[in-house]
């Protein structure tokens, strides 16, 4: 300031008052969480080339049979799902939804569930609310579909809805429109850290008095021929576990036999709210965000480095004002890749110590697959539910821990009951972008 005095900013507390999900484990929070803690897998066999969604790609068939493992959302129907979430949708609104890319439909469905769960009205109470919804790929499915139509039939075959369907910010834009939310409207695209970055920056926005309510999270629907081919050519995908067409064991974080990640799709949305406002309206509070940290590796475009991952967690704990021995649970990024899991395990050992009872570690991508830009948001909700219910979900398919990943308190096979106080959710993305969020149990 001009007179040399410092400006003191009072940091506001930020709580979670609404949750919404569309995942391979279910089309809502209750179904998804129930299947997760029961140890079920949302990964199934998906025939990429015969689905008919993108035309005939038979001439591009690889020697590897493209009947692939994938975390596909099941039983998602626009009319049925949206009618259940929002009773007053008219034909015009349903037509608008049908013209959206699938990623935007997932985001809207999860957002409406979260808003309903929060008890907020989608009319007056949300007028000043912000919308921060991230994605890694945006409407890539629409892009591939329309590109083929253009190549086959020319410009007349291209949909007039192509641009709003593939733009990354339209997931949040559509939520803002449907909810009449006129606060800050932001879209982030930081690869597989996008959902976590979105939630972390929304937390800061409320903390620093830029908004009182923010609808935030991530969405993704990128299981397409070209994106799959790209990840496959990188050698990043699991190709080993085809047990007679059963791919449920393909995603196996920290396991000695892991061989890559499995692509998934869906959306996770949470409603963040300033504490005093939430208390004033007697809202149900699931938990509190108390810290956020983010770093850049400046090292490698695809492999997370030790320094960046450690720094992300340490900054988040510093922001929360807690020591490492306070953290009871970590939901790691843990995608089931050889180097990624090894480096994150080393980082966790560096931060929390070897053979320590705390924190418990469970990698939920084992059940959901890797939802790319939505993964951080989905895993944030899992972390919040673990705090709320005192239940740590298992890492399914973790049968023999890789020696490079030993020394951690892995939760294997079955969920564990434990009164969690503080938890961290980690997300890392290509380009060396890292995010860690610290959640705290709500004590009332």
ChimeraX attribute file (.defattr): number of C-alpha atoms within 10 A of each C-alpha:
attribute: neighborCount
match mode: 1-to-1
recipient: residues
	/A:1	6
	/A:2	5
	/A:3	5
	/A:4	6
	/A:5	7
	/A:6	8
	/A:7	7
	/A:8	6
	/A:9	9
	/A:10	9
	/A:11	11
	/A:12	17
	/A:13	17
	/A:14	25
	/A:15	28
	/A:16	27
	/A:17	25
	/A:18	26
	/A:19	30
	/A:20	28
	/A:21	34
	/A:22	29
	/A:23	31
	/A:24	25
	/A:25	26
	/A:26	22
	/A:27	24
	/A:28	21
	/A:29	24
	/A:30	13
	/A:31	14
	/A:32	21
	/A:33	19
	/A:34	14
	/A:35	17
	/A:36	25
	/A:37	22
	/A:38	15
	/A:39	20
	/A:40	17
	/A:41	24
	/A:42	25
	/A:43	28
	/A:44	21
	/A:45	17
	/A:46	18
	/A:47	14
	/A:48	20
	/A:49	21
	/A:50	14
	/A:51	10
	/A:52	10
	/A:53	13
	/A:54	20
	/A:55	12
	/A:56	11
	/A:57	12
	/A:58	9
	/A:59	7
	/A:60	9
	/A:61	10
	/A:62	9
	/A:63	6
	/A:64	9
	/A:65	11
	/A:66	18
	/A:67	15
	/A:68	26
	/A:69	30
	/A:70	29
	/A:71	30
	/A:72	23
	/A:73	22
	/A:74	14
	/A:75	11
	/A:76	16
	/A:77	11
	/A:78	17
	/A:79	14
	/A:80	10
	/A:81	14
	/A:82	21
	/A:83	14
	/A:84	13
	/A:85	18
	/A:86	13
	/A:87	8
	/A:88	10
	/A:89	14
	/A:90	10
	/A:91	10
	/A:92	9
	/A:93	11
	/A:94	14
	/A:95	12
	/A:96	10
	/A:97	19
	/A:98	14
	/A:99	16
	/A:100	22
	/A:101	25
	/A:102	26
	/A:103	29
	/A:104	33
	/A:105	27
	/A:106	28
	/A:107	32
	/A:108	29
	/A:109	27
	/A:110	31
	/A:111	33
	/A:112	24
	/A:113	25
	/A:114	26
	/A:115	23
	/A:116	17
	/A:117	18
	/A:118	23
	/A:119	15
	/A:120	19
	/A:121	12
	/A:122	17
	/A:123	11
	/A:124	12
	/A:125	14
	/A:126	21
	/A:127	16
	/A:128	16
	/A:129	24
	/A:130	27
	/A:131	29
	/A:132	29
	/A:133	39
	/A:134	37
	/A:135	35
	/A:136	26
	/A:137	22
	/A:138	26
	/A:139	27
	/A:140	24
	/A:141	24
	/A:142	25
	/A:143	17
	/A:144	18
	/A:145	17
	/A:146	19
	/A:147	18
	/A:148	15
	/A:149	18
	/A:150	15
	/A:151	11
	/A:152	10
	/A:153	11
	/A:154	11
	/A:155	12
	/A:156	9
	/A:157	14
	/A:158	16
	/A:159	15
	/A:160	10
	/A:161	13
	/A:162	18
	/A:163	13
	/A:164	18
	/A:165	24
	/A:166	23
	/A:167	18
	/A:168	24
	/A:169	22
	/A:170	25
	/A:171	32
	/A:172	29
	/A:173	21
	/A:174	20
	/A:175	24
	/A:176	25
	/A:177	11
	/A:178	16
	/A:179	21
	/A:180	17
	/A:181	24
	/A:182	14
	/A:183	19
	/A:184	16
	/A:185	19
	/A:186	18
	/A:187	22
	/A:188	23
	/A:189	21
	/A:190	25
	/A:191	23
	/A:192	29
	/A:193	32
	/A:194	32
	/A:195	38
	/A:196	34
	/A:197	33
	/A:198	29
	/A:199	30
	/A:200	25
	/A:201	18
	/A:202	29
	/A:203	30
	/A:204	20
	/A:205	19
	/A:206	23
	/A:207	22
	/A:208	15
	/A:209	13
	/A:210	14
	/A:211	20
	/A:212	24
	/A:213	31
	/A:214	29
	/A:215	29
	/A:216	33
	/A:217	40
	/A:218	40
	/A:219	40
	/A:220	31
	/A:221	30
	/A:222	26
	/A:223	20
	/A:224	19
	/A:225	17
	/A:226	14
	/A:227	16
	/A:228	18
	/A:229	15
	/A:230	13
	/A:231	15
	/A:232	16
	/A:233	10
	/A:234	10
	/A:235	14
	/A:236	18
	/A:237	24
	/A:238	24
	/A:239	20
	/A:240	14
	/A:241	18
	/A:242	16
	/A:243	10
	/A:244	6
	/A:245	13
	/A:246	14
	/A:247	25
	/A:248	25
	/A:249	21
	/A:250	31
	/A:251	39
	/A:252	32
	/A:253	34
	/A:254	32
	/A:255	24
	/A:256	17
	/A:257	20
	/A:258	25
	/A:259	21
	/A:260	25
	/A:261	28
	/A:262	30
	/A:263	28
	/A:264	26
	/A:265	27
	/A:266	34
	/A:267	37
	/A:268	34
	/A:269	34
	/A:270	30
	/A:271	26
	/A:272	30
	/A:273	29
	/A:274	22
	/A:275	21
	/A:276	14
	/A:277	14
	/A:278	21
	/A:279	14
	/A:280	8
	/A:281	10
	/A:282	10
	/A:283	18
	/A:284	16
	/A:285	21
	/A:286	22
	/A:287	23
	/A:288	25
	/A:289	26
	/A:290	24
	/A:291	23
	/A:292	28
	/A:293	23
	/A:294	25
	/A:295	19
	/A:296	19
	/A:297	21
	/A:298	13
	/A:299	13
	/A:300	11
	/A:301	12
	/A:302	16
	/A:303	18
	/A:304	26
	/A:305	21
	/A:306	18
	/A:307	15
	/A:308	22
	/A:309	28
	/A:310	21
	/A:311	21
	/A:312	25
	/A:313	28
	/A:314	20
	/A:315	19
	/A:316	23
	/A:317	24
	/A:318	17
	/A:319	15
	/A:320	19
	/A:321	10
	/A:322	16
	/A:323	11
	/A:324	16
	/A:325	14
	/A:326	15
	/A:327	21
	/A:328	20
	/A:329	25
	/A:330	24
	/A:331	27
	/A:332	24
	/A:333	28
	/A:334	27
	/A:335	31
	/A:336	30
	/A:337	23
	/A:338	21
	/A:339	16
	/A:340	21
	/A:341	25
	/A:342	22
	/A:343	21
	/A:344	23
	/A:345	22
	/A:346	20
	/A:347	20
	/A:348	23
	/A:349	18
	/A:350	12
	/A:351	16
	/A:352	18
	/A:353	17
	/A:354	15
	/A:355	11
	/A:356	13
	/A:357	15
	/A:358	19
	/A:359	24
	/A:360	21
	/A:361	24
	/A:362	27
	/A:363	27
	/A:364	30
	/A:365	31
	/A:366	31
	/A:367	28
	/A:368	32
	/A:369	31
	/A:370	27
	/A:371	35
	/A:372	31
	/A:373	37
	/A:374	34
	/A:375	38
	/A:376	36
	/A:377	32
	/A:378	31
	/A:379	26
	/A:380	28
	/A:381	25
	/A:382	24
	/A:383	28
	/A:384	26
	/A:385	20
	/A:386	25
	/A:387	26
	/A:388	19
	/A:389	14
	/A:390	16
	/A:391	18
	/A:392	28
	/A:393	30
	/A:394	26
	/A:395	29
	/A:396	29
	/A:397	22
	/A:398	24
	/A:399	15
	/A:400	13
	/A:401	19
	/A:402	17
	/A:403	11
	/A:404	16
	/A:405	20
	/A:406	18
	/A:407	17
	/A:408	21
	/A:409	16
	/A:410	21
	/A:411	19
	/A:412	20
	/A:413	17
	/A:414	14
	/A:415	18
	/A:416	16
	/A:417	12
	/A:418	15
	/A:419	15
	/A:420	22
	/A:421	18
	/A:422	27
	/A:423	25
	/A:424	27
	/A:425	25
	/A:426	26
	/A:427	31
	/A:428	38
	/A:429	23
	/A:430	16
	/A:431	18
	/A:432	22
	/A:433	25
	/A:434	31
	/A:435	33
	/A:436	34
	/A:437	31
	/A:438	27
	/A:439	27
	/A:440	23
	/A:441	22
	/A:442	17
	/A:443	10
	/A:444	8
